């Protein structure tokens, strides 16, 4: 687990995003989950929506500077041709940027959500960049996204693995998905939704104690299982959703992949 994930900005209540913004985030992430090479597509929203970039370049980010700002993140992915990566991204998603009087602006469909698009894509990139490739990559994505507080994205990463699994493994992976879904509901301030999914998660994971073997490594989620059980108990004793602070006050859950 990276040091960055211990300081995740997503361990708090999150706003409900417009559908068009959800689609921007979903489409880039799904590409990166399906193909590690497509992680490069997360770089461009991260750069273009950054508040400092927007403040310093209100008329648009000149392309040479855009490529320069993207170079370090791309380099961490083993990609050393920013111009080629930008061309590929424009061909795949023309809605990422619009031409302004002085350079590139975030896509108009982002509206006022540009800073959050930048932050979320950047955090997705931080979660996915250091991961092992090959067969372990999909499960490692789910674990890392969960640990970075990106619970909705964790669900997206694990669902294909669950869909192709059988027997106990399918139920165990579903338990992880349900746990992540519960924390996503907590981020949306939906106590009843969180409690319902946590209850289901506990039913599927208690038999193995939160630790189980997979073809891609051993998942260790014992501490997260305990924290989730404590949150479930706390949440059931609440009268309404006006103050969910006690659910946030407990430690943030994390998983391990050994």
ABEGO torsion letter per residue (X at the ends): XBAAAAABAABBBBBBBBAAAAAAAAAAAAAAAABAAAAAAAAAAAAAABAAAAAABAAEBBAAAAAAAAAAAAAAAGBABAAAAAAAAAAABAAABBBBAAEBBBBAAAEAAAAAAAAAAAAAAAAAAABBBEAAAAAAAAAAAAAAGBAAAAAAAAAAAAAABBEAAAAAAAAAAAAAAAAAAAAAGBAAAAAAAAAAAAAAAAAAGGBBBBAAEBBBAAAAAAAAAAAAAAAAABABAABAAAAAABBBBBBBBX
